[in-house]
Each structure stands twice: as C-alpha cells, then as structure tokens.
Amino acid sequence: MRRPMKRLTAVAAALVIAAGGCDQPLSSAEQVTRLTAEGWGQFRVGNYAGAEDCFRRAAAVNFSDPEVQLGLGWALLEERMLGDAIIALARIGPRDPLYPHAQAGLAIAADASGRFDDVIPAAEAVLAADSTYTFPYDSSIDWRDLTFLLAKSYLVLSPRRDPTLTQTTDVLRRIDLDPPLVPGNPATWTANGLQWSTLAEAALKRLEATQAAISSAVP
C-alpha cells in the first residue's frame, strides 16, 4: 500500500521542481516592489490609511527607497498628517527623478500648514521641471493647483516679498482667464465684473474666482 503514496509524493516533488518552487520567499527588492504597487493602488482608490500601511511595510524592508518615501509622504498628506508628510517627502533629493512629485506634495503641505515661504520654492521647482505638470497617481492635482498656490503665497507674503504685487500678478495671469491685472494701471483692477480700489483686493478676488474654476474642472 505504500508504493502508490511514494509515487504520488515523487510526482508532486517533480511538479514543484519544474515550477521553480512556487513557495519560495520573495527577495527584499520584490517585497518592496509588491508593497509599493499595492500602496499606490490603495492611494488611487482613496484608501489612504491602507496606502500608508503598505508604504510603511515597504519602508521596514528598505527605508531609503525614494518611491516608498514618496508614497508614504503623499498618503500622510492626504490623511492630513502634515508634519510627518513633510519629513517623508523631504527625504527625496533634487537629483532624484521623483523630486518634482515630492516637491508638489511639499507645496501642498506647506500651504495647508500656513508656511507660505516654503510653498514658493517647492511649487517653483515643480513648474520649472514641467510647466504642464500632473501628479501621476492623482490627475486632479496638476500645474494649475501649484500655480494657484504660488500666486496665493506671493499675495499673502506681498507686504514683505512682493510689495508691488508684480510677482503675484505675473503668476496669476498663467491661470486667470480675465484680462491681466497691471500693477500700474488701476483701470485693470477688476474682478467678478467689479472695479476694486486696490490691486491687492482685485488680486484676491481673481484668486478666489480662479480657485473656484480650478475646483470645478477637477475630473
């Protein structure tokens, strides 16, 4: 009665050998690749806690992997854990191909934190790398959002950084469909069909209208 069992065992062993060993453990690189892919999959469907978990497990295998830190940073950003998001995204250096995506996240995090001096270099870095930028894992985030954050930051900081509002209006005209605001021409200080007494008021109203237009255009 033992021979048939031995034959079956031998056949099973041969099949495992032929298949290359289906139960072989994944290498560290394969684990990171799999967990990173799972993380971005969770991110795309809006499960940011699930994405964070995948990226944290990937970081436990290879903490220095730039894409792992990018995914972790963006997941934390969407969960409004801004401080931790900034730390993760800041780990990606300027020579890394993922740097623009990290800077896009940093610009959003800095804006949400009220750190407008930090928004400007981050947003400018993204737009300098790609003037038609779109975040690959969420196409609703693109160059228009970053340009808006840049113009908003210049306006907020205008008493110190842009007293003539020249930089503010230069950035704003990239996304504003109305005729450009001209600092030295009060006749152009219009917004929402109204004339405003100061350029700052007009710029603010233009920004508000532009933000509404960008939000309504999200796919």
Secondary structure in CASP SS format (residue, H / E / C, confidence):
PFRMAT SS
TARGET T0000
AUTHOR 0000-0000-0000
METHOD secondary structure of the structure
MODEL  1
M C 1.00
R H 1.00
R H 1.00
P H 1.00
M H 1.00
K H 1.00
R H 1.00
L H 1.00
T H 1.00
A H 1.00
V H 1.00
A H 1.00
A H 1.00
A H 1.00
L H 1.00
V H 1.00
I H 1.00
A H 1.00
A C 1.00
G C 1.00
G C 1.00
C C 1.00
D C 1.00
Q C 1.00
P C 1.00
L C 1.00
S C 1.00
S H 1.00
A H 1.00
E H 1.00
Q H 1.00
V H 1.00
T H 1.00
R H 1.00
L H 1.00
T H 1.00
A H 1.00
E H 1.00
G H 1.00
W H 1.00
G H 1.00
Q H 1.00
F H 1.00
R H 1.00
V C 1.00
G C 1.00
N C 1.00
Y H 1.00
A H 1.00
G H 1.00
A H 1.00
E H 1.00
D H 1.00
C H 1.00
F H 1.00
R H 1.00
R H 1.00
A H 1.00
A H 1.00
A H 1.00
V H 1.00
N C 1.00
F C 1.00
S C 1.00
D C 1.00
P H 1.00
E H 1.00
V H 1.00
Q H 1.00
L H 1.00
G H 1.00
L H 1.00
G H 1.00
W H 1.00
A H 1.00
L H 1.00
L H 1.00
E H 1.00
E C 1.00
R C 1.00
M C 1.00
L H 1.00
G H 1.00
D H 1.00
A H 1.00
I H 1.00
I H 1.00
A H 1.00
L H 1.00
A C 1.00
R C 1.00
I C 1.00
G C 1.00
P C 1.00
R C 1.00
D C 1.00
P C 1.00
L C 1.00
Y H 1.00
P H 1.00
H H 1.00
A H 1.00
Q H 1.00
A H 1.00
G H 1.00
L H 1.00
A H 1.00
I H 1.00
A H 1.00
A H 1.00
D H 1.00
A H 1.00
S C 1.00
G C 1.00
R C 1.00
F H 1.00
D H 1.00
D H 1.00
V H 1.00
I H 1.00
P H 1.00
A H 1.00
A H 1.00
E H 1.00
A H 1.00
V H 1.00
L H 1.00
A H 1.00
A H 1.00
D C 1.00
S C 1.00
T C 1.00
Y C 1.00
T E 1.00
F C 1.00
P C 1.00
Y C 1.00
D C 1.00
S C 1.00
S C 1.00
I C 1.00
D E 1.00
W H 1.00
R H 1.00
D H 1.00
L H 1.00
T H 1.00
F H 1.00
L H 1.00
L H 1.00
A H 1.00
K H 1.00
S H 1.00
Y H 1.00
L H 1.00
V H 1.00
L C 1.00
S H 1.00
P H 1.00
R H 1.00
R H 1.00
D C 1.00
P C 1.00
T C 1.00
L C 1.00
T H 1.00
Q H 1.00
T H 1.00
T H 1.00
D H 1.00
V H 1.00
L H 1.00
R C 1.00
R C 1.00
I C 1.00
D C 1.00
L C 1.00
D C 1.00
P C 1.00
P C 1.00
L C 1.00
V C 1.00
P C 1.00
G C 1.00
N C 1.00
P H 1.00
A H 1.00
T H 1.00
W C 1.00
T E 1.00
A E 1.00
N C 1.00
G C 1.00
L E 1.00
Q E 1.00
W C 1.00
S C 1.00
T C 1.00
L H 1.00
A H 1.00
E H 1.00
A H 1.00
A H 1.00
L H 1.00
K H 1.00
R H 1.00
L H 1.00
E H 1.00
A H 1.00
T H 1.00
Q H 1.00
A H 1.00
A H 1.00
I H 1.00
S H 1.00
S H 1.00
A C 1.00
V C 1.00
P C 1.00
END
